[in-house]
Amino acid sequence: MKFNKLTAWRFCVVLLLLCAGLVFVGMGVGSTGWQSVGLAWHDALAWQIVMDIRLPRTLGALCAGALLGLAGAIAQGLFRNPLADPYLLGSASGASLGVALALVGFGLTSTSVASAHVLSAVGLTGAAFLGAVLAVVLTLLLAKGVQQSLRLLLAGVVVGVVLSALSSLVLWVHPETFQTMQAFMLGNTGYVGWSAVTLMLVVLVLCLLTGLAASRVLDGLALGEATAKSLGLPLQSLRVVLLASLALATGTAVAQTGLIAFVGLAAPHMVRSLVKTHQAWQLSLSACMGAALLLAADLLARALIAPQELPVGVLTAVLGGSYLLWLMHRQQSARSGT
């Protein structure tokens, strides 16, 4: 299947329309189930709930999913590994450790975090982002730069395991933080406000433009590193730029919504299975696909057992894992058939 720009444009429009429809549905889904947005227009309190709670949460899920989808596409293209995800450089474990240490430092427990949320949200968000970025920096230091992809991947695995162990140690020493920490590790879009949406949107635009500008490196790497060097591409500098975009996109999404599994891994796979594209289109379509996936999962998390909510990270793991298992089964069936 050859690259067809018109097909890519059509697929992009379909994804954008799907996201717009999901945003409209998200404005009407609350703790009591579906409520018409038109009816809320005539009720001041209901309209305030839509504008101050439902809409920012919906747009937050959209932006976080787009960031994870974009980061996953960058990771898989940069490391030429279809199993690469946004967390492979240890950012998830670093964010978890940052939140765990922040909870201990703030003295927040499972009983006090609800009342202290307004005071602590910025601190917890900053701790998660700082932890994710420091984990990536530590990975780069251990790998001694970005020259060798295999060394970088191994360093990311080591950093992730060590920081995850440290997070578990903090929880063992301070068990009162476990419930709050569990909510972060399972993913939650319930506390996303307009400031978080604005931040994620700015980072998304910045990282997407950076990724598009450096997409020629990903196209070259798809042909092999030797071929990319023979084409005269500045691999060293553009790898650093792409890794910075990967870390920034992942850290921002994790800081605002917690650890959400499989979106960054599944979104690029779904795009590749549906349309053949160059890397520039792969990045853009993966961002749109990630946005649609996380927003759909968030709506299901709100509606399935309303008025209670399921952790959105659990749904993305179940749905994303099921999709990847089905994809593996289909590929094996195709190979055996030939």
N, C-alpha and C positions, 0 to 999 in steps of 0.2 A: 504494500500500500504506500503510494508516493504522497509527498506533502502537497496538500491542496489548500491554498490560502483561503479560498471561498468557504471550504468546509470548516476551516478553523474559525473564521468569522461567524459562521452560522452557529457553531457549537458555543462560541463565546456569548452570542446573543441569547441562546437558549438558557445558558447558565445564569446570565444576568437577570433574565425574566423570572427564572426559578427563584433566585435570591430575593427579587422584589416581591414575589408572591408570598414567600416565606416570611418576609418582614411584615407584610400586611396581616398574615395569620398570627404572627407573634404579638402584634399589638392587641389582638383580641383574646389571647389565651392567658388566663390568670389562675389563681388558686381555686376558683370555683368553676373552672372549665371555660368554654367559649362564651365571649360576650361581644356583641356587635360593636364595632368601632363607631358606627353611625349613632347608636343609642348613647354611647358615652359622650358624644358631642353635646348632648342636651343636659348632661349631668356634670356639674363642675367638679365634684369629687371624683367621679369615674374618669373624667378626662385628665385630671391631675395624676391619677394612678397610671393611666396610659402613657402620659408624657414624661413622668418622673421615674417610673419603675419599669414598665413593660418595654417601652421603646428603647431606652438606653441599654437594657439587658439584651434585647434582640439585636440591636446594632453592635453591641459588644461581642456577642457570640459570632456575629458575621465577621467582624474584624479579626477576632482571635483565630477563627477558622482559616481566614485568608492568610494570616501571618504564618500559621503552621503549615498550610498547604504550600506556600511559597518557600518556606524554609526546607520542607521535605524535598521539593523539586531541586533546590540548590544543592542539598546534601547528596541526593542520588546522582545528579549530574557531575558534581565535583569529585566524588569518590568512585564514580562509575560502578555503583553498587545499588541494585534495586531494593535491597533491604535496609539501606541507610535511612534514618529518620532524623528529625530535628534535634533529638536528645543524644545523639551519638558522641558528642564531645564532652559529655558529663554535665551539661547545663541543667538537666532535670534534677540530678542528685545535688548539685550546687544550690539550686533554688530551694530544695527541700531542707537542706542544712541551714541555709540562711533564714528560712521561716522558723525552723525549730529553735535556733539561737535567739531570734527576735522574740518569740513567744516566752522563752525563759527570761530574756532581758526585760521585757515589758511586764513580766509577772502575770501574764494572762493565763487563765485556766479555762476549762470547758464550761464553767458556770459563769465566768465573768466576761468572756469574749463578746457576747451579744451586746451587753451594755457599753463595753469599751470600744465597739467597732469603729465609731466615728473618729475617735482619737487615735486608734492604732492602724487604720487601714493604710494610710500613707506609709507608715513605718514598715508594716508587713510587706506591702508591695515593693518598697525600696529594698528591703532585705532579700526578697526573692530575686529581684533583678540583679542586685549586686552579687548574690551567691552564684547565679547562673553565669554572669560575665567572668567572675573570678575563676570558676571551674574551667571555662574555655581558655582563659589565659594560662592556667596551670597545665592544661592539656598541651597547649602550644609550646610551653617551656619544656615539658617532658619530651615532646616530639622533636625538639630543637628546630622549630620552624615548620614550614608547610611544604618542604620539598618532597617528602616521601609520604604518600597517602596511607600506606600500610602502617607506618610508624605512628601516624596521627590517629588512625583508628584504634590501634592497640593502646595508645596513651589515653584516649577517650574512655575506653573500657576500664582501664585501671583506675582512672580518676573517678569514674562513676561508681565503681565498686567501693572504693575507699570512702568517698563522701557519703554514700548511702549507709555504710557501716557506722560512720560518725553520727549521722542523723538518728539511726536506730539506738545508738548509745545515749544520745541526748534524751530521747523518748523514754529509755529505760531508767535513766536517772531522774527524770521529771515526768512521771506518768500522767500528771494532771493536764499536760498539754496534748495528750494523745488524741482526744476527740476533735479538737480544733485542727490538729495536724492531719488527721484522717480526712477531714473535709477538703483541705488543700490538695492532698494527694489524689483524691477521687475527682477533682475538678468541680468548679462551681461558678456559674455566671450570675448568681443571684445578687451579688453586691456590686456589679458593674454600674457605674454612674456615667454622667456626661463627660466628666473630666477624663475618665479612663477611655471612653470611646474616642475622644479627641486625640489623646496620646497615641492609641493604637492606630488610628487612621493616619496620623502624621508619619509614624514609623513605617506603616505599610506602604505608603506612597514613596517614602525615601528608599526603602529596601527594594521595592519593585523597580523603581527607576535605576537603582544601582545594579540590580541583577540584569535588567535588560541591556544596560550599557556594557556589561561584562559577559553577556551571553555567548559571544563568539568564542570565548575560552571554553565554555561548556560544549559548544559544537565541535571544537577542535579535540577536546579530551574524549569525546564520544568515538573518535577515530583512533584513539590511542595517544599516549603521552609523547611518544617519539614523533608521530605525525604532527601533533600540535606544536612541538618545538620546531619541526622543519618548516612550518608555516610562518614562523617568526612571531608567534604570539607571545606577549609578555606574561608568561605563566606565573612567575613569582609574585609580581605586584598584584595581578588580578585575582590570584588565589587568596591573597590577604584580604582584598576588598570583598570577595564573595564570602569568606569565612566571617568577616566582620558583619556582613549583612545577615548571615545565618545566625550568628550569636545574638545580634540585636533583635531580629524578628522573634526568635525563640524566647529570649529573655523577657521581652515585653509581653508576649502572650501568656507565658507561664506566670509572670508577676501579677497579671490581672485576673486570670481565670483558674490558676492552679495547673496541675498536671493532667492533661487530656491526651489519652493514648490513641494511636492509630490514625488520627486525622492526617498528620504530616506524612505518614507512610502510605496510606491508602489513596489519598487524593492524586498524587502523580501516577500511580498505577492505573487508576480509573481513567485518567486522561489518555495515557498511552494505549490503553485497550480500546478506546473509542475513536481516536483520531491520531494520525501520524503527523508530527509537527517538528519544527526546529525548536531549539532550546528557548528562544525568546517567547514563542507561543506557549511552550511547555510551562514556563514560569507563570505566565499570565493566567492560563487555563487552570493550572494547579491551584493558584490562589482563589479563583472563582469556585472551583470544585470543593476546596477545603472550607470556604465560607458556607456553601450550601450544605455540606455534610454536618458541620458543627451546629449550624442553626436548626437543621432538621432534627438532630439528636436532642438539642435543647428543648425544642417544642415537645418532643415525645417525653422527655424527662419531666416536663411540667404537667402534661395531660394524662399520662398513663394511669397514675394512681392519685389524681387530684382529690383532695387538696394537698396531699403530701407530694414531695418531689423525689425523683430518683437522681442520684449523682450522674451528671452528664458524662463524666469520664467512664463510668461503667457501661453506658449505652454505646459510646463510641468504640470501646474495646470489644464489646460483643458484636456489634454490627461490622466494624472494620475487620476483626479477626475472622468472622464468618465469610466476609467477602474474599479475603485473601485465601482462605481454605478452598473456597469454591473456585477461585482463579487457578490455584495449584492443581486442583482436580481436573479442571478443563484442559490445562496445558498437558497434563499427563495423559489424558484421554486422547488428545490430538496427536501426541507423539506415538502412542500405542496404535492409533488408527493408521498412521503412516508406515 
